[in-house]
Amino acid sequence: MRVSAISLAEINLENLSRYRADLSGLLDTLSPDLAVLPAYSALALGLGTGAFMPGPDFGATFYIYSADNEGWNDIFLDLHADLAREKGLYLAAGTTVERKGNSYYHTAYCFDPAGELCCRQRQTHLSQIEREYDFSRGEVLDIFELEGPGGKPYRAGLIVGNDARHPEVGRILALRGADLVLHSGALEAGPNCWAQAAGMWSQVQQNQFFAVEAQLCGRMEGLPFEAASAVLAPCEITPGKSGYLARGYPQTPAVTAGLDEEARQEIKNNYPVLELLNRGAFSDLVNFYNDPEEDRETERMYGFKRY
Amino acid sequence: MDLNVIKQKLFRLYLAWICRPYRVKKHLKSSLPAGRKPAPVNRRRIRAAALQLEFKLVKNPLDYVDEMHRQVAKAAAKGTQVVVFPEYNSLPLLGLLPGSGELEERAQKSAEGEKDTGNGIDLEVLLPDLFRYMSPVVQPLVHALFSSLAEAYGLYIMAGSHTLTENGDLVNRAYLYDPSGKLKGAQDKVNLLPRETTWNIKRGSTFSVFKTPLGNLGLPVCMDATYYETFRALELAGADIALLPIADPQEYNFWLALRGIWPRVQESPLYGIKGALVGNMAGFIFTGRAGIFAPLELTPAGDGVLDEVEPCDREAMAVADLDLEALHALRADHPWRDQNLALYRRYFPEIYGSQI
C-alpha cells in the first residue's frame, strides 16, 4: 500500500477552489492509496478563506472557531469526502472541532474511496491548554478496515494530536489488532525532532505497526506550526534501521512510502514484542485506574483531575 | 552415583570455597576506604553514575572483586551517590569453569570477524545449565562484594542483574544495596527476551519501588524498558528514578538503542540511569551506551539526555546530577500529559486483566 503524509505546506489555504485544486494536484502527483492531512486542517482552511474571523491570538481564535463551526464543518468534510471519492483513495482529512451538546472534541475524520466516512476519532488525552479551553476527551478508540491494493485488508486507527504522546492509545489500538495508525498532528515550531521521536516513533517501535504521521506546516494568528511529516515502521524493516520509511523536513509538503506488510509480519514473528509483553504483571494498572482513592492522589501529583 | 555428577559436585564445592564471602571481604579489607559516610542529600542535586563494563572472563574470583571495586572507586571519585551496573553482571565468573578458555577463544575469533565454527558446543543450550550450576557460588559472592563496597564508599549501588536460581527456577534479578551495606531491594526481570524464554527464566510478576533519601527507586531490567507499562507502573507506584541494567546482544545502532529507557522517561516523567554490558562472549556481541536520561523538559539541550558515554563497545562511565524538585514540579504542571479514566476502564481489563 502506498501512503502519503501531507503537511499543507505550499497548499493554498485562502480560497476553497484553489485549496481543492492544489490538494488534488498533489494527490495526483503522489498517487497514494491513502493520504493523511495534519491536525487543525479545518481551522487553517477556515481562517485562510475568511470563513472565520481571527481573535487577538491563537487561543482566542481557536475558542471563537470552536463555538460556532458546525456549518463550516459540513463544508470542510464534504469537500474531503468528495476528494476521496474523486481520487479513489482513503483520505484522513485532518481535524476539526466537533460539538456535541455542551461538549467540544478535537476530532479527526477519515473517508474511504467511495467518499463515505469510515472512521471518526475524538482525541482522548488533552494538553493543559486544551483542558483550559474546556475540551472533552473521547472515550473510545475505533479500529476500521482498509482495503489495500489487491484487496489486502489492513486494520487501522486514527491518533489525534496530543494522543501521540500517550502510549496507552497506541497500545490499545495494537492489542486490538491495528496494523496501521494514521496520525494528524500539529506542533508549534521549534526543535521538535525529539518530541516527535518520543511520540509516534516510539509508539511504532513498541507496537510494531505502521504509522503515517502528518504534521501541520503553516502559521495561524501569529503562531507558527512546523514538524517533520513521516511514514514510520519497525526499525528492522526501514533504511538504516531508523524507523522511518520516509521523513520530510518541517517545510516538506508531503512524504510518501510503500508499506511492506510481509516484512512487518516477518519481524513480528522474529521479535514478537507484543507477545513477549508480560500483560498479567500490569494488572495493577487496571486496579489503579479503578480505585477512586487514587483520584485525590493524582490531582495532588499532576494538578488535574483524572476524569 | 555417576562419576561425572560426583566430579561436578566436588568442583562446585571448590568454587564455593574460593568464592566464599569471608575471602571476598578479607581481600577487600586492605584496599577499601574506612567506612566513608554518605554525602548529605540535596534533592536538587543527586549525583548519579551509569557504568559501561567490558565483558572479560576471570580465572580468579578476586579479579572480579577487584574489577567491581575499581568501578565503584572510579564512580565515588566523581562524588556520585548512586551507581548503576549492567545486566548479567556476574557473567565474567563463568571464567572459573573448566573449558572457559574455549569461550574466550570463540569471543576472540568473533571480535576478529572470524566465523564461529561452534566446535560442537551450543552455548545457547549450555548457558541455562551453567547459570544453575554457578548460582549457589555467585549469589553469596555478589552479596558480600556489593554490600562491602556500598558500605565502604557510602553509596547506593545497583549491582546489576544476575542470573540465579530460586526454588529451582532461574531468575534474572537486580539488586540494590544501601550505604549501610544492607540489601535494600531486589527486582526480577518481568519481560523477557525471546532467548531468555527458551532458557526457561521465570518472569517477575510485579515492579517494586524502594524508598530512599535519594528518591524512590525502581529497578527494571533491560527488556522491561521496551514497554511503556513498566515505567508507568513505576511512576504510579511513586518512583522518581529508574535504575536499569542492560546487556544488548546486537550490533550497535543508534535507533535500535533508542528503543528503551529514552522514550520511557519521556512517556512517564522519571529519571533513568542505564548501565550497559559491552564486549564479546563466545559469539555474543553486546553493545550499548550507558547514560543518564530525563524528560526533554529537564535536559539542557532538550534532547532527553543528561549524559551518555561515547563508545558503544568499551568501558566508560556517564555522570550527571538529578533534580528531584524539578521533576516533581514538571509533573505537577505538565504541559501535555493527561489521563483518561473512562478510556482505561473500557479497555484495560481486556488487555491487561485477561492474564491475571
Interface residues (C-beta under 8 A of the other chain):
Chain A: T124 H125 L126 S127 Q128 I129 R131 R137 G138 E139 V140 L141 N162 R165 H166 P167 E168 R171 I172 L175 R176 P191 W194 A195 A197 A198 W201 S202 Q205 Q206 C235 G240 K241 S242 G243 Y271 P272 V273 L276 L277 N278 R279 G280 A281 F282 S283 D284 L285 V286 F288 Y289 N290 T298 M301 Y302 G303 F304 R306 Y307
Chain B: V190 N191 L192 L193 P194 T197 R203 G204 S205 T206 F207 M223 T226 Y227 Y228 E229 R232 A233 L236 N253 W255 L256 L258 R259 W262 P263 Q266 E267 L296 G302 D303 G304 R331 A332 D333 H334 P335 W336 R337 D338 Q339 N340 L341 A342 L343 Y344 R345 R346 Y347 F348 P349 I351 Y352 G353 S354 Q355 I356
